[in-house]
Amino acid sequence: MRAEEDGRGSRRNVWAALILLVLVVAGGLGVTLSGGAKRADAPVPVPRSQGELLRERDTAAKLAGIGSEADYDHAFVTLAARCQEQDAELASEVDTVLWLLQHNGVDGENRLTVMRTMADPLPIGQKQTCSQVADGYVTVQEESHRAAADAASR
């Protein structure tokens, strides 16, 4: 009787080892016992740069003279290095300047030209309040536009 029990015990050990092996392999492969595959984590969205967002707005508005993403990123970084306003606040200032220009009859501008023109007169190493610079830029552009329109009508 004892020999029969030893045979059953070793068979149980073999089956237990096989089941354990199957579970370890299944776990390593990411398979659950319910039959479904392990779900992959959702991809983490990559934040887009402010330059890229501004370019997308120009593209959506079908404005002329749209540069590459690198052009917009470079122009935004250059402007941000010279302005107290940063990130979304600075991008909003660029949007506002373009809106004011367009609604006052100044054509041919886009966010890239606005960023470049605003950054040009600003000194490197000193952060300015760019909303004040923007006000001056809009005024100069509007006056230039009016003078050109007056000269054309003569």
CORWO-V295823 format. One line per field, one symbol per residue. phi: phi as a letter, one per 40 degrees, with the letter a starting at -180 (. if undefined). psi: psi as a letter, one per 30 degrees, with the letter a starting at -180 (. if undefined). Layout:
# CORWO-V295823
phi->???
psi->???
This chain:
# CORWO-V295823
phi->.ccccccccccccccccccccccccccccgccccgccccccccccccccccccccccccccfccgcccdccccccccccccbbccbfcccccccdccccccccbgcbgbacccccccccdccccgbcbccccccdccccccccccccccccccc
psi->eeeeeeeeeeeeeeeeeeeeeeeeeeeefgklfffllkkkkkkkkkklleeeeeeeeeeefhllgkaleeeeeeeeeeeeffkeklbeeeeeeeeeeeeeeefggjlglaeeeeeeeeeefkkkfjkljfeeeeeeeeeeeeeeeeeeeeeef.
